[in-house]
Amino acid sequence: MGMIQEFRDFAMRGNVVDLAVGVVIGAAFGKIVSSLVADVITPAIGVLVGGVDFSDLAITLKPAAGEQAAVLLSYGKFLQTIFDFIIIAFAIFLFVKLMNKLHQKKAAEPAPPAPPPAQEVLLTEIRDLLKQQRG
């Protein structure tokens, strides 16, 4: 078997295709969550806390000298990234919780009763006919 045939068999295997679909959907979902956080949640929190933005906080390790830029320890960007992560994680938690709740409601719906087996139906008909003949 040639290498191209082996690669094609590998790439077309079900779990590889499922993984590829999952990665693409995950990337799209990541963009949705990032937009939700950056465009909806973060501005709302910014209004609540008075527009605090940590990304500009830094400690100057070495001041700028001539054309050489200052060396900064930008701990504010790190703090802002941590807050963004917490917000994203909480948003995903709420989304998963909602999906689980919807899934539980769907699972809680009672399934219609299964029809009785053919033998039972025939026996019921025979019983009813015998009752009619005696009665």
C-alpha positions as CSV (number, residue, x, y, z in Angstrom):
1,M,0.0,0.0,0.0
2,G,1.4,3.3,-1.0
3,M,2.0,6.2,1.4
4,I,-0.6,8.3,-0.3
5,Q,-3.2,5.6,0.1
6,E,-2.3,5.2,3.8
7,F,-2.6,8.9,4.3
8,R,-6.0,9.1,2.6
9,D,-7.2,6.2,4.8
10,F,-5.9,7.9,7.9
11,A,-7.4,11.3,6.9
12,M,-10.8,9.9,6.1
13,R,-11.1,7.9,9.3
14,G,-14.2,9.0,11.2
15,N,-12.4,10.2,14.3
16,V,-10.0,12.4,12.4
17,V,-12.8,14.1,10.5
18,D,-14.8,14.5,13.8
19,L,-11.7,16.1,15.3
20,A,-11.3,18.5,12.4
21,V,-15.0,19.6,12.6
22,G,-14.5,20.1,16.4
23,V,-11.5,22.3,15.9
24,V,-13.2,24.4,13.3
25,I,-16.4,24.8,15.4
26,G,-14.2,25.4,18.5
27,A,-12.4,28.2,16.7
28,A,-15.6,29.8,15.6
29,F,-17.1,29.5,19.2
30,G,-13.9,31.0,20.6
31,K,-14.4,34.1,18.3
32,I,-18.0,34.3,19.5
33,V,-17.0,34.2,23.2
34,S,-14.1,36.6,22.7
35,S,-16.5,39.1,21.0
36,L,-19.0,38.6,23.8
37,V,-16.4,39.4,26.4
38,A,-14.6,42.2,24.6
39,D,-17.8,43.9,23.2
40,V,-20.5,43.2,25.7
41,I,-19.3,42.0,29.1
42,T,-16.0,44.0,29.5
43,P,-17.6,47.4,28.7
44,A,-20.4,46.7,31.2
45,I,-17.9,45.7,33.9
46,G,-15.9,48.8,33.0
47,V,-18.9,51.0,33.6
48,L,-19.6,49.3,37.0
49,V,-16.0,49.7,38.2
50,G,-15.4,53.2,36.9
51,G,-13.6,52.4,33.6
52,V,-10.6,50.7,35.3
53,D,-8.1,49.4,32.7
54,F,-5.1,47.6,34.1
55,S,-3.3,47.2,30.7
56,D,-1.4,50.5,31.2
57,L,0.1,49.6,34.5
58,A,3.9,48.9,34.3
59,I,7.1,49.3,36.3
60,T,10.0,50.9,34.5
61,L,13.1,48.7,34.9
62,K,15.3,50.8,32.7
63,P,14.3,54.3,31.4
64,A,14.5,55.2,27.8
65,A,18.0,56.3,26.7
66,G,18.3,58.0,23.3
67,E,16.7,55.7,20.6
68,Q,16.6,52.8,23.0
69,A,13.1,52.2,24.3
70,A,12.4,51.9,28.0
71,V,12.4,48.4,29.5
72,L,9.0,47.9,31.2
73,L,7.6,45.2,33.4
74,S,4.0,45.3,32.1
75,Y,2.2,43.6,34.9
76,G,-1.0,45.5,34.0
77,K,-1.4,43.6,30.8
78,F,-0.9,40.4,32.7
79,L,-3.6,41.4,35.2
80,Q,-6.0,42.4,32.4
81,T,-5.4,39.0,30.7
82,I,-6.2,37.2,33.9
83,F,-9.5,39.2,34.3
84,D,-10.4,38.5,30.7
85,F,-9.8,34.8,31.3
86,I,-12.0,34.8,34.4
87,I,-14.8,36.5,32.4
88,I,-14.4,34.1,29.5
89,A,-14.4,31.1,31.8
90,F,-17.5,32.3,33.6
91,A,-19.3,33.0,30.3
92,I,-18.5,29.5,29.1
93,F,-19.6,28.0,32.4
94,L,-22.9,29.8,32.1
95,F,-23.3,28.6,28.5
96,V,-22.5,24.9,29.4
97,K,-24.9,25.2,32.4
98,L,-27.6,26.4,30.1
99,M,-26.9,23.6,27.6
100,N,-27.0,21.0,30.4
101,K,-30.3,22.3,31.7
102,L,-31.8,22.2,28.2
103,H,-30.5,18.7,27.7
104,Q,-31.9,17.5,31.1
105,K,-35.4,18.9,30.1
106,K,-35.3,17.0,26.9
107,A,-34.2,13.8,28.6
108,A,-36.8,14.2,31.3
109,E,-39.6,14.1,28.8
110,P,-41.3,10.6,29.1
111,A,-40.8,8.4,26.1
112,P,-44.1,7.0,24.6
113,P,-44.7,3.5,25.8
114,A,-43.5,0.8,23.5
115,P,-46.2,-1.2,21.8
116,P,-46.8,-4.7,23.2
117,P,-45.2,-7.6,21.5
118,A,-47.2,-9.3,18.7
119,Q,-47.7,-12.5,20.9
120,E,-49.3,-10.4,23.6
121,V,-51.6,-8.7,21.2
122,L,-52.7,-12.1,19.7
123,L,-53.3,-13.5,23.2
124,T,-55.3,-10.5,24.2
125,E,-57.5,-10.9,21.1
126,I,-58.0,-14.6,21.8
127,R,-59.0,-13.8,25.4
128,D,-61.5,-11.2,24.2
129,L,-63.0,-13.6,21.7
130,L,-63.3,-16.3,24.4
131,K,-65.1,-13.8,26.7
132,Q,-67.5,-12.9,23.9
133,Q,-68.3,-16.6,23.2
134,R,-69.0,-17.4,26.9
135,G,-71.0,-14.2,27.6
